[in-house]
């Protein structure tokens, strides 16, 4: 813990008094390992990117927002000028600034400045905790877009953390025939059922691949990998059906993914990798406000900024029913 000067917003920026910040798995990679793949923490870094806040000051040229407005914070700040941004693929901009990813400091701090267009004003019925969950919700919504779901599809979801539960809810909104969730944590399986999962599997107590094959009569049309476990993509390649589709969202500890070559080839399966989200945050807010998605159920535990390390340790342990450990700075 240390003190920093309160920043002043520049032109087109707002100053945000941070309210709630969720602890994401990528935060845990930086906290525990000091890196995600080739991105290495080489100097002190403020982490945290799933955040909500209250506008505390506005810079020159800002319209549509005022001091006191409650907002969800879009953590992706693309350059807007490269070929990928111009084509609408903001999430893969090579010049992107993303909260809590070196060298961009994140949201575990009282105040920060950020472009006004990335501060998304909240409806009155969306809480600040729910607003902090908007970022993982947006990832889940984007993953479902990449999945190209059809009403007749059976969807398998590996992992029922915040991302997996977001994928589950977005898939149900898409109107698919069936959703099956694999998750070793009892409380997370129970929540998946409450949120609409048709079947749940405990991979710690059964042969998950065999159970998926039994439940799907040969394989799922779409598998969404949300665990980040090193062998999860190997499992996905075994449970997807012929001509099926895998959407990989999780970030493994080892910097590579594993697929079983022969069945993957013979199935002619399609694999798509989900990079954060892409312009889905506003839709996430709309669905939370309309009651289509339950975001509040994911904000399970709350900690002060001074106890942020306890939040990180709880999130790593996946114990006590935690989905998202929330660091609360203000209300």
N, C-alpha and C positions, 0 to 999 in steps of 0.2 A: 504494500500500500504506500502511495506517495501522493503529494500534492502537485497539481499542474495549474497554470493560469487558465482562467475561463476564456475560451476563444471568442473572437468576434466574427460574426458571419460576413463573408464577402458578398459581392454582387451576385444575385441569383441563389444565394444560400439562406438557410435558416439555422439558427442555433437551437439544439434540442436538449431539453432536460430529460435524461433517460429515465424510463419508468420500470419496465420489466425486460429481462434478457433471458432467453432459454439457453440451456447448455446443450450444444449439438455434438454429435460424434466427431465432427472435424475439429471442434475445440478440444476434445479429449485427445486427439492425435497430437496436436501441438503441445498440449499440457503434459502428456505422458512421454511422447517420443521426440518432441522438438521438430517434427517434420511431417509433411504429407508427401510421400514420394520424393520428387526432386526439389520440392519447395521446403527450404530449411529455415528455421528460426535462428538467425545469427546475431541478433541483438534483442534487448527487451521488447516484448510485444504485448499490447493490450488485445485480448481475444474477445470473442462474443460477436454474433451477427444477427441473431434472431431477436429483434428488439422493437419496443414501442417507446414513444416519448411524447413530450408536451412541448410545443413551440415556445421558446423563451425569448427569441428576438428574430427579426427578419432583416435580411440585407437589401440593398438597393435593387429595384426592379422586380421584387417578388410580389406576385399578385395571387389572389385566391386562397391565401393562408394568412393567419393572424396569430398574434401572441395568445396563448391559451388553447389553441387547437390541439386536440389529441390525434396522434398519427401512428400508423404502422410505418416502419422504416424499410424501404427496399435497399438491401445491402450491396447490390450490384450496381456499380457506376461505370458503364461502358464508355468508350471514347466517342462513339457516335459517328465516327468518320471513316473507319476501316471498311473493307469490302464486306465483312461479316455483319457489322452493325447496319450498314446500308441495305443489306439483304434481310434484316430483321432477326439475325441470330446474335442478339446482344450477349447471351450467356457464354458464348465462346469467343468473345472479343479478346484478342491477345494483349490488348492494352488496358484491360479492365482493372479497376480498383475495387476490391472487395473487403468489407470490414473483417478484421481479425485474421487477414492473410498477409504475410510479409510482402511489402513493407507497410501496409495500411493498418493502422491501429483500429481496434474494434470498439465494442460498446460497453465493456465493463468499466465505465467511468460516468461521472455525474453529468458532464456536458460534452457535446461535440457539435461540429458544424458539418452540413451535408447539403448537396444540391436540393433546392426546394421541390423540384419535380420528382424526387425520390422519397419525399415525405407524403404519405398517402392518408388524407384526412379520413377519420373514422366516423361512421354513423353513431348516433347516440347509444344504440343498444349493443355495441361491440366494446368489450372491456379492454383494458390495457394488457392484461394477460393474454386474452384471445388475439390481440393485435400482434403480440410477440410470437404467437404460434403461426401467424400468416405465412412466414417464410417457409417452414417445412410443409405447410399446406400447399403452398404454391409449387414446391418441388413435386409433391404427390400428384397434383393436378397436371403438371407438365409431363410427368412420367406416364400418366394415363393417356395424354395426347399422343405421346410417342408410341404407345401400345397399339393404337389404331383399333380400339375395341369395337366389337359388333355385338348385337343383342344375344346371339346364339353362343357367345364365347363363355368358356369356363376359365377363370383367372386364378392362378396360384400366386400367393404373396408369401415370400420368405422373410419373416421378421415382422413383429408388431410393435415396434417402437413408434415414435411420432411420424416418421416418414411412411412406414408400412400402414399405419392406421389412416394416414391421409390418402394413400393410394386406395385403400379399402373403401373409404367413403366416396372418393371420386369415381371409382369403378361402379359402385352402387348407383350413383347419380347417372352414370352412362347407361345403366339399364342392362348390364350383362346378366346372363342366365344364372351364373353361380360363381361364388368367390370362396376359395379355400385358403386358410391362413395357417402357416407353420410357425410356431413360436414356443420356445422352451419355458418361458416364464408364465406361471399360472395366472397371475393377475392380468397380464397382457392378453392372454388367450380369452379370458372372461370379458375383457373390454372389447376385444374384436367381435365376440358374439353379440354384445350389446349394440355394437355399431353396424351389425348387419351381415357378418360372416356366416355363410351357410354351413361350413364345416371348419373345425380347427384341428390341428395335429400337434402333438407334443413330440418333437424330434428327439428329445432326450429319453423317451420311454418306448419308442417304436421305430421300426425301419421306415423312415419318412418317405423314401423313394417308393417303396412297395405300397405304402398307404396312399400316396398320391396316385399311383398307377391304378390302384383298386378303385379309388373314389372317382377317377376321371375316365375309367374304361380305356386306358391306354396313354393318357397324357393330357396336360392342360394346353389350351389354345395359346395362352399367354402366361408367362412366368415373370413376375417382377421381383427382383432381388434387392432386398432392403436391409440386409443384416450387416454387410461389410465383413463378414467372416471370410477367411481365406479360401475355403473350399465351397462356398455357397454357389458360385457360378458352375462348379462341377456338378453339384446337385441339380441346378437349374437345367443343365444340358441333358440330364438323365430323365427329368420329369416332363419336359416339354414334348408335345406331340409332333408327328411328322408335319413339316411345313409350318411349325409353330414359331412363336416370337418370344424372345427374352429381352426384357428391359433391365439393365444393370444400373442401380442407383447407389448401392453401398460402396464405401471406400475401404479396401482391405488393408490390413497391417503391412503385409508384403506388397511390394509395388508391382504386382502382376495378377492377372485373372487366369483361372484354369478351366478348360473345357475338355470333355472327353472326346477325342478326335473322331473315332469311327462312328458312334451314333450321331454326333453332331453333323458329320458329313452326310450320312445316310438319310437323316431327317431333312437335310437342306434347311436347317433352321436359320432364322434371322436374329441377329444380336444387335441391339441398339444401346448405346451408353447415354445416360441422362446426366447432363452437366448442369448442376444447380437448377434454376427455373428460368423461364423465358417469358416475361410479360404476363405472368399468371397471378400476380399478387392482388390486383384489383378484383379479379374474379373470385379469389379466395375470400376477400373481405365481403364481397356481395353474398357469397354462399353462407358465410357465418352470420351475417346480418339477417338473411332470409330464413335461417334455421335449417338449411339443407345439410350443413356440416357442424358437428360438435367439436369445437376447438377447446372449450373450457375443460373438458374431461382430461386433456393431455397435460395441463399445467398442474401437476400433482403435488409438488413440494416447493417451498419457498424459503429463500435464504437472503440475508443481508449481503451487501458487497463485502463487508469484512469477513463473512463466512463463505465466500465464493469457493474456496478450496474444498470445503465440506460438500458443496453442491457438485463439484467436479468428481469427488470421490464417490458420492452416492450414484451419480450418473454412470460411472465406470462399473460399479458393482451390480447395477440393474436390480437392486434389492428394494424391499419395502414398497413394492408396487409402483416404483418411479417410472414415469413416462418422460416428462420433461421436468428437470430441476430448474426452477426459476430464480434468478438473482434479481431482487427487487430493490431499486434505488430510490424511487419516489412514487407518489400517487397524486 
